[in-house]
Amino acid sequence: MLTKQEFLGYLDFIYKQREKEQKFISGLEILSDNVEYCNCFCYAQYEDKFVELLKRLMNDSTNELDYFLYEMDSGKSWISNENYSNAEELYDYLATNDK
């Protein structure tokens, strides 16, 4: 199991990579006279593998990390969860429910 600091650091890496990808896509749109590019155009498969690895390291057998990142948009969505609402609470939940 990762420490909370390690876990939060890896999530921060994912967030920063997403921001870079979005800037890249925006740049392509400017260069191409605002032709919209689908996010899948430059979607990096690293995120799927990275999340899979984090789930294994945190013994996340119920896919809480997927739910938090994608359904809850890392806690920014209107969708809520009674067990956690941010990355720190997610870590605490996973650490407490480690099986």
CYANA upper distance limits for C-alpha pairs under 8 A (distance plus 0.5 A):
  1 MET  CA     57 LEU  CA      5.84
  1 MET  CA     58 MET  CA      5.63
  1 MET  CA     59 ASN  CA      7.93
  1 MET  CA     95 ALA  CA      8.32
  2 LEU  CA      6 GLU  CA      6.46
  2 LEU  CA      7 PHE  CA      6.49
  2 LEU  CA     57 LEU  CA      7.10
  2 LEU  CA     58 MET  CA      7.08
  3 THR  CA      7 PHE  CA      6.68
  4 LYS  CA      8 LEU  CA      6.58
  4 LYS  CA     88 GLU  CA      7.78
  4 LYS  CA     91 TYR  CA      6.86
  4 LYS  CA     92 ASP  CA      8.45
  5 GLN  CA      9 GLY  CA      6.54
  6 GLU  CA     10 TYR  CA      6.76
  7 PHE  CA     11 LEU  CA      6.85
  7 PHE  CA     54 LEU  CA      8.34
  7 PHE  CA     91 TYR  CA      7.78
  8 LEU  CA     12 ASP  CA      6.56
  8 LEU  CA     87 ALA  CA      7.28
  8 LEU  CA     88 GLU  CA      7.69
  9 GLY  CA     13 PHE  CA      6.78
 10 TYR  CA     14 ILE  CA      6.99
 11 LEU  CA     15 TYR  CA      6.81
 11 LEU  CA     87 ALA  CA      8.47
 12 ASP  CA     16 LYS  CA      6.64
 13 PHE  CA     17 GLN  CA      6.66
 14 ILE  CA     18 ARG  CA      6.72
 14 ILE  CA     47 GLU  CA      7.45
 15 TYR  CA     19 GLU  CA      6.90
 16 LYS  CA     20 LYS  CA      6.83
 17 GLN  CA     21 GLU  CA      6.67
 18 ARG  CA     22 GLN  CA      6.70
 19 GLU  CA     23 LYS  CA      6.77
 20 LYS  CA     24 PHE  CA      6.69
 21 GLU  CA     25 ILE  CA      6.70
 21 GLU  CA     42 CYS  CA      7.58
 21 GLU  CA     43 TYR  CA      8.16
 22 GLN  CA     26 SER  CA      6.63
 22 GLN  CA     39 ASN  CA      8.47
 23 LYS  CA     27 GLY  CA      6.65
 24 PHE  CA     28 LEU  CA      6.84
 25 ILE  CA     29 GLU  CA      6.80
 25 ILE  CA     37 TYR  CA      7.21
 25 ILE  CA     39 ASN  CA      7.85
 25 ILE  CA     42 CYS  CA      7.95
 26 SER  CA     30 ILE  CA      6.87
 27 GLY  CA     31 LEU  CA      6.74
 28 LEU  CA     32 SER  CA      6.57
 28 LEU  CA     34 ASN  CA      8.45
 28 LEU  CA     37 TYR  CA      8.12
 29 GLU  CA     33 ASP  CA      6.72
 29 GLU  CA     34 ASN  CA      4.87
 29 GLU  CA     35 VAL  CA      5.87
 29 GLU  CA     36 GLU  CA      6.31
 29 GLU  CA     37 TYR  CA      7.24
 30 ILE  CA     34 ASN  CA      5.77
 30 ILE  CA     35 VAL  CA      8.41
 37 TYR  CA     41 PHE  CA      7.00
 39 ASN  CA     43 TYR  CA      6.51
 45 GLN  CA     49 LYS  CA      7.20
 46 TYR  CA     50 PHE  CA      6.34
 47 GLU  CA     51 VAL  CA      6.44
 48 ASP  CA     52 GLU  CA      6.60
 49 LYS  CA     53 LEU  CA      6.64
 50 PHE  CA     54 LEU  CA      6.73
 51 VAL  CA     55 LYS  CA      6.58
 51 VAL  CA     65 LEU  CA      8.10
 51 VAL  CA     66 ASP  CA      8.13
 52 GLU  CA     56 ARG  CA      6.84
 53 LEU  CA     57 LEU  CA      6.66
 54 LEU  CA     58 MET  CA      6.55
 55 LYS  CA     59 ASN  CA      6.37
 55 LYS  CA     60 ASP  CA      5.32
 55 LYS  CA     61 SER  CA      7.91
 55 LYS  CA     63 ASN  CA      7.82
 55 LYS  CA     65 LEU  CA      7.22
 56 ARG  CA     60 ASP  CA      6.75
 56 ARG  CA     61 SER  CA      8.38
 58 MET  CA     94 LEU  CA      7.19
 58 MET  CA     95 ALA  CA      7.83
 58 MET  CA     98 ASP  CA      7.89
 59 ASN  CA     94 LEU  CA      8.13
 59 ASN  CA     98 ASP  CA      6.63
 59 ASN  CA     99 LYS  CA      7.49
 60 ASP  CA     64 GLU  CA      6.99
 60 ASP  CA     65 LEU  CA      7.72
 60 ASP  CA     94 LEU  CA      7.25
 60 ASP  CA     98 ASP  CA      8.10
 63 ASN  CA     67 TYR  CA      6.88
 64 GLU  CA     68 PHE  CA      6.59
 64 GLU  CA     90 LEU  CA      8.37
 64 GLU  CA     94 LEU  CA      8.47
 65 LEU  CA     69 LEU  CA      6.55
 65 LEU  CA     90 LEU  CA      8.23
 66 ASP  CA     70 TYR  CA      6.27
 66 ASP  CA     71 GLU  CA      7.89
 67 TYR  CA     71 GLU  CA      5.45
 67 TYR  CA     72 MET  CA      6.77
 68 PHE  CA     72 MET  CA      5.36
 68 PHE  CA     73 ASP  CA      6.82
 68 PHE  CA     74 SER  CA      5.73
 68 PHE  CA     75 GLY  CA      7.05
 68 PHE  CA     90 LEU  CA      8.36
 69 LEU  CA     73 ASP  CA      5.49
 69 LEU  CA     74 SER  CA      5.00
 69 LEU  CA     75 GLY  CA      8.14
 70 TYR  CA     74 SER  CA      7.48
 71 GLU  CA     77 SER  CA      8.03
 71 GLU  CA     79 ILE  CA      7.65
 72 MET  CA     76 LYS  CA      6.81
 72 MET  CA     77 SER  CA      5.39
 72 MET  CA     78 TRP  CA      7.74
 72 MET  CA     79 ILE  CA      5.96
 72 MET  CA     80 SER  CA      7.18
 73 ASP  CA     77 SER  CA      5.85
 74 SER  CA     86 ASN  CA      7.30
 74 SER  CA     87 ALA  CA      7.68
 75 GLY  CA     79 ILE  CA      8.50
 75 GLY  CA     80 SER  CA      8.04
 75 GLY  CA     85 SER  CA      5.91
 75 GLY  CA     86 ASN  CA      5.78
 75 GLY  CA     87 ALA  CA      8.13
 80 SER  CA     84 TYR  CA      8.46
 80 SER  CA     85 SER  CA      7.12
 81 ASN  CA     85 SER  CA      6.81
 83 ASN  CA     89 GLU  CA      8.02
 83 ASN  CA     90 LEU  CA      8.04
 83 ASN  CA     93 TYR  CA      7.23
 84 TYR  CA     89 GLU  CA      5.37
 84 TYR  CA     90 LEU  CA      5.75
 84 TYR  CA     93 TYR  CA      7.53
 85 SER  CA     89 GLU  CA      6.91
 85 SER  CA     90 LEU  CA      7.70
 86 ASN  CA     90 LEU  CA      6.69
 87 ALA  CA     91 TYR  CA      6.69
 88 GLU  CA     92 ASP  CA      6.82
 89 GLU  CA     93 TYR  CA      6.57
 90 LEU  CA     94 LEU  CA      6.63
 91 TYR  CA     95 ALA  CA      6.47
 92 ASP  CA     96 THR  CA      6.46
 93 TYR  CA     97 ASN  CA      6.57
 94 LEU  CA     98 ASP  CA      6.35
